Amino acid sequence: MHVFVTGGTGTIGSAVVAELIDAGHTVLALARSDGSAETLEGAGAKVLRGEIADLDVLRAGAAQSDGVISLAFGRDYTSPDALARAVAEESAAVAALGQELIGSDRPIVTVSGTPWVPGRASTEADPLPTDGPVGGRGRSVNALLELASRGVRATAVRMPRTVHNEGQGGFAGLMTDAARRTGVAGYPGDGTQLWPAVHALDAAVLFRLALEAAPAGTAWHAVAEEGDAVRDIAEVIGRRLNLPVESVSEEHFGPFGPIFAMDQPASSAHTREALGWQPTHLSLLEDLENIQP
């Protein structure tokens, strides 16, 4: 299969590109800079120059491919407005890609987060939130999955709070960045809230499986660990960076503060059973031992 990938140089995307090529697929990847293009070509992908906001370029990439994996998302999370812009930009991109595939029966796999369900781990059957800081992402994913009735094999892979590799990435990575910046390995509240996690290399396998075989209109959970306590995450970060571990205010984490304070375990039991996905790489707490002081 010839696959068009956006966001192919990120923590998830770089692993997805490698997984696809190793499995015998060819990859056309969006690159917004010379550096990104060089990285992607070095990984064995062909390059289409452009940015996520270039909707005509995205349509062209989808038109010349057998399937699409949409992973691109803005990198500016410094304010609520910046986060809102990133969500809106991603939503427009996903809509353009989906529209290009109508009537083709070709697959497109997009990405979102796992939902929050009070009192239990969320499952693949639970709906995504459509309000709040990232509600636009839920609405965008729902709209894409509805294209299943219009000849698009649209599916979604829901990612946990932390997608990690070599001790970096995801919300745990943001906690590490905040610890380096402030001198405190902080956690919100009492730290008992649970965050699910997955290694990027395991997540990449699920994206490939969804692309190859998942039925139209379905959602899947890339969750290896159902939930690690946030205080446990902070304690590893503090030990690796030789910093004190303390409870801090939500404001400590900027626009993500309210999300950081939430308990959000998630299950992947259905995904494992239905698609045969089995994570094999390091757990989050094991991988955080790779943080460099």
Summary of the structure (lengths in Angstrom):
residues: 293
radius of gyration: 18.3
end to end distance: 42.2
largest distance: 56.4
contacts: 1080
relative contact order: 0.14
helix: 45%
strand: 22%
